[in-house]
Amino acid sequence: INPDHKNYFVQLDLMTCHHDLSILAQEEIKKLTKNEIDFVKSNLTSDFNGYNIDKELAWFDGISPEHVNAFCESLYDLTQKYRN
């Protein structure tokens, strides 16, 4: 949990399991992230501090406590669906 805004920092490291995110998977994760950013920004007491996605690593700073479980499950599902 980020102490500044009380939301979660989530990181997905695929390098250690020798797995690369496809371009399609990266785009799907960007859509998922956009939905979360919209939700967090609609809550006036929270902020989304950023994210980065590439083929080996993805991180997200600002996932709401209400969505963290579903967000992580969706990330996992996408990595399995679009395996290279």
N, C-alpha and C positions, 0 to 999 in steps of 0.2 A: 504494500500500500504506500503510495506517495504521500508523505506527511504534509505536503503543501496543499493538496486538494482532496485528499482522502479517497481518491480513486485508485484503481489498480494499474500497475505496470506489468504488461504481459510480454514475454519474449518467446519466440519460437525459433530454436536453433536446429537447423537441418544438417549442418555440416558434420556433426558427430555421428549421424546415422547414414551418412553418404547418400543423401536424398536432396534433389534440387526441385524447387517449385517451378512448375511450368509457367509460361507467360499467362495462360488462361487461368491457372490457379491464382497467380498474383492479381489479376484483374478481379476475380471473384472476391478475394480477400479485401481489395480496395473498396468494393461495393459494401461488404459487411462493415468495414471501418467507417465508411461515409455515413451509414445508418447510425452507428454508435456516436459519431461526432455530432450529428444532428440531434440525437437524444440528449447528449451531455450538454450541448450548448443551449438547449431549450430549458435546462434546469439552471436557473440564475445563480445557484450557489456552487456550481461545479465548473471545471474547465478541462478541455482536452489539450494536452501539452505537445502532441505530435506523434508521428509514427514513421516507420520506414519499412519497405518490403523489397527484398530482392530474392534471388533464387536460393540462397543459403540461409538467410536470417530475416526474421520479421520481428519488429518490436512496436508496442503501442503503449503510450503513456496517457492514461485518462479513462480507462474502461470503468464504467459505473458499477458499483457493488450489485445493483439490481440485474445487470446483464453479464457479469463476469463469467458465470458458469456456462451460460448459453453461448457466449462469444468464444470461449475456449473449446467447447464441444464443436462448434461450427468450424473453427480453425483446424481442429484435428480431422474432422470429416472431409474438409477440402483437401488436406494434404494426402489423404487416402484415395480420394476420388481422382485426383490429377497427378498421380505418381508418374515420374519419367522412368 
